[in-house]
Amino acid sequence: MADALIAHGAKRQRLIATNVANADTPDYRAKDLAGFARSYDETAPTGLRATHDRHIPGSGWGMGASRLIDADGEPAPNGNTVSIEDEMFRLADAKREFDLALTVTKTSLGLIRTSIGRRA
């Protein structure tokens, strides 16, 4: 799950960078990703087969289809919807996602180390 959160944050940062790079491009529409929870809930199945009708089909822990959405910015006279201020807020949110994923990863590694008898 932490890997999926990192992947979502990386994709989101790429979109934010693309938005900022196109801040002066006429008719450019700012893009963003749907929230992580929504993307994570819609993960594609892993391809596990249910060989019996009582089996539960598996679902993946990875990123599903990250939904690209229009950021709904107010258009400038040239039709561009990129707002640098909005992009700064989105970037701060993506950093928060990364920090959360890093904390989860560090904590799980600490639990694994403790379970095998190592403290470090």
C-alpha positions, 0 to 999 in steps of 0.5 A: 500500500505504501508503494502505491501511495508513493507511485500515486504521489510521483505521478501527481508530482509529474502532472504538477510539473507539467502544469507549471511548465505549461502555465503560459500555453494557450488553451492548456487545461490543468490536470490532476489525479483523483484522490489516492483512496479512490484510485486505490479502491479501483485497483485492477485484479491481479489475474488470480483465477477462482477455480471454484465458485466459492473462491474469492477472486484476488485484487491487486495491492498496486496502483489501479488506473489512476484517474486523470481529472481536470483540475477545474481552474478558472480560465485566463483570457488565453484559455489556460486554466493553470494557477501557480497558487493552486499548483503549490497547494497540490505540490504540498499535498503530494509531499504529504502523501510521500511523507506518509508513505515514508513513515509507513515504510519505516515503521514496517521495516522497524517491525520486521527488524524487531521480529527477527531480533535486530534493533537498528 
